[in-house]
């Protein structure tokens, strides 16, 4: 892994992998089984940080994205914004 900050955050538990915490969706987003407050999230395979996590109002699915799409989205409760 080239991103040493990400590697260190994963090793110390400050960050969680979306690949471990859930699954990658065809849309490029990730569906998580849970959200843990106070943790950072990343995709270590692609070495990309997660920028927003939202809980969809219609079915309570927890979705993560590498952009800020869940901020001010009326269909999601934004749980995390980097």
Phi and psi in degrees as GROMACS dihedral restraints (atoms count N, CA, C in turn):
[ dihedral_restraints ]
;  ai    aj    ak    al  type     phi  dphi    fc
    3     4     5     6     1   -80.9    20    10
    4     5     6     7     1   -30.8    20    10
    6     7     8     9     1   -81.1    20    10
    7     8     9    10     1    95.1    20    10
    9    10    11    12     1   -69.0    20    10
   10    11    12    13     1   -31.7    20    10
   12    13    14    15     1   -64.5    20    10
   13    14    15    16     1   -41.6    20    10
   15    16    17    18     1   -66.4    20    10
   16    17    18    19     1   -44.3    20    10
   18    19    20    21     1   -59.2    20    10
   19    20    21    22     1   -44.3    20    10
   21    22    23    24     1   -65.6    20    10
   22    23    24    25     1   -42.7    20    10
   24    25    26    27     1   -63.8    20    10
   25    26    27    28     1   -38.0    20    10
   27    28    29    30     1   -67.6    20    10
   28    29    30    31     1   -41.5    20    10
   30    31    32    33     1   -66.3    20    10
   31    32    33    34     1   -36.8    20    10
   33    34    35    36     1   -84.9    20    10
   34    35    36    37     1   -11.3    20    10
   36    37    38    39     1    87.0    20    10
   37    38    39    40     1     4.9    20    10
   39    40    41    42     1   -71.4    20    10
   40    41    42    43     1   -23.6    20    10
   42    43    44    45     1  -126.1    20    10
   43    44    45    46     1   151.0    20    10
   45    46    47    48     1  -119.1    20    10
   46    47    48    49     1   145.8    20    10
   48    49    50    51     1   -84.0    20    10
   49    50    51    52     1   128.5    20    10
   51    52    53    54     1   -67.8    20    10
   52    53    54    55     1   -19.8    20    10
   54    55    56    57     1   -76.4    20    10
   55    56    57    58     1   -25.9    20    10
   57    58    59    60     1   -87.9    20    10
   58    59    60    61     1   -36.8    20    10
   60    61    62    63     1   -84.9    20    10
   61    62    63    64     1    -6.3    20    10
   63    64    65    66     1  -173.8    20    10
   64    65    66    67     1  -151.2    20    10
   66    67    68    69     1  -130.6    20    10
   67    68    69    70     1   152.7    20    10
   69    70    71    72     1   -84.5    20    10
   70    71    72    73     1   133.6    20    10
   72    73    74    75     1   -94.3    20    10
   73    74    75    76     1   156.9    20    10
   75    76    77    78     1   -57.0    20    10
   76    77    78    79     1   -25.2    20    10
   78    79    80    81     1   -74.1    20    10
   79    80    81    82     1    -8.1    20    10
   81    82    83    84     1    94.1    20    10
   82    83    84    85     1    -5.9    20    10
   84    85    86    87     1   -89.1    20    10
   85    86    87    88     1   179.7    20    10
   87    88    89    90     1  -129.8    20    10
   88    89    90    91     1   140.6    20    10
   90    91    92    93     1  -104.9    20    10
   91    92    93    94     1   124.1    20    10
   93    94    95    96     1  -100.4    20    10
   94    95    96    97     1   149.2    20    10
   96    97    98    99     1   -76.3    20    10
   97    98    99   100     1   -27.8    20    10
   99   100   101   102     1  -157.4    20    10
  100   101   102   103     1   166.0    20    10
  102   103   104   105     1  -124.6    20    10
  103   104   105   106     1   130.3    20    10
  105   106   107   108     1  -112.7    20    10
  106   107   108   109     1   115.9    20    10
  108   109   110   111     1   -60.9    20    10
  109   110   111   112     1   140.5    20    10
  111   112   113   114     1    87.4    20    10
  112   113   114   115     1    -0.4    20    10
  114   115   116   117     1  -104.0    20    10
  115   116   117   118     1   152.5    20    10
  117   118   119   120     1   -93.9    20    10
  118   119   120   121     1   157.5    20    10
  120   121   122   123     1  -128.8    20    10
  121   122   123   124     1   147.0    20    10
  123   124   125   126     1  -154.7    20    10
  124   125   126   127     1   165.2    20    10
  126   127   128   129     1  -108.7    20    10
  127   128   129   130     1    98.7    20    10
  129   130   131   132     1   -68.5    20    10
  130   131   132   133     1   -23.7    20    10
  132   133   134   135     1   -65.4    20    10
  133   134   135   136     1   -42.7    20    10
  135   136   137   138     1   -98.7    20    10
  136   137   138   139     1    -4.0    20    10
  138   139   140   141     1    54.2    20    10
  139   140   141   142     1    52.1    20    10
  141   142   143   144     1  -124.7    20    10
  142   143   144   145     1   136.2    20    10
  144   145   146   147     1   -80.6    20    10
  145   146   147   148     1   148.1    20    10
  147   148   149   150     1   -84.1    20    10
  148   149   150   151     1   132.0    20    10
  150   151   152   153     1  -101.1    20    10
  151   152   153   154     1   -24.3    20    10
  153   154   155   156     1  -153.1    20    10
  154   155   156   157     1   149.0    20    10
  156   157   158   159     1  -132.2    20    10
  157   158   159   160     1   132.2    20    10
  159   160   161   162     1  -132.3    20    10
  160   161   162   163     1   147.8    20    10
  162   163   164   165     1  -103.7    20    10
  163   164   165   166     1   116.0    20    10
  165   166   167   168     1   -70.0    20    10
  166   167   168   169     1   128.7    20    10
  168   169   170   171     1   -63.7    20    10
  169   170   171   172     1   -36.6    20    10
  171   172   173   174     1   -66.7    20    10
  172   173   174   175     1   -33.5    20    10
  174   175   176   177     1  -141.0    20    10
  175   176   177   178     1     7.1    20    10
  177   178   179   180     1    64.8    20    10
  178   179   180   181     1    17.1    20    10
  180   181   182   183     1   -66.8    20    10
  181   182   183   184     1   137.9    20    10
  183   184   185   186     1  -100.9    20    10
  184   185   186   187     1   117.0    20    10
  186   187   188   189     1  -117.6    20    10
  187   188   189   190     1   143.9    20    10
  189   190   191   192     1  -123.4    20    10
  190   191   192   193     1   146.6    20    10
  192   193   194   195     1  -141.9    20    10
  193   194   195   196     1   156.9    20    10
  195   196   197   198     1   -89.1    20    10
  196   197   198   199     1    13.6    20    10
  198   199   200   201     1  -133.4    20    10
  199   200   201   202     1  -176.7    20    10
  201   202   203   204     1   -97.1    20    10
  202   203   204   205     1    31.8    20    10
  204   205   206   207     1   -60.3    20    10
  205   206   207   208     1   -24.2    20    10
  207   208   209   210     1   -87.8    20    10
  208   209   210   211     1    -8.0    20    10
  210   211   212   213     1   -74.6    20    10
  211   212   213   214     1   124.1    20    10
  213   214   215   216     1    61.0    20    10
  214   215   216   217     1    27.0    20    10
  216   217   218   219     1   -92.2    20    10
  217   218   219   220     1   120.7    20    10
  219   220   221   222     1   -70.3    20    10
  220   221   222   223     1   -11.5    20    10
  222   223   224   225     1   -94.4    20    10
  223   224   225   226     1    -5.5    20    10
  225   226   227   228     1  -135.8    20    10
  226   227   228   229     1   147.5    20    10
  228   229   230   231     1   -91.1    20    10
  229   230   231   232     1   114.4    20    10
  231   232   233   234     1   -73.7    20    10
  232   233   234   235     1   113.1    20    10
  234   235   236   237     1   -91.1    20    10
  235   236   237   238     1   -24.9    20    10
  237   238   239   240     1  -150.6    20    10
  238   239   240   241     1   133.2    20    10
  240   241   242   243     1  -139.8    20    10
  241   242   243   244     1   121.2    20    10
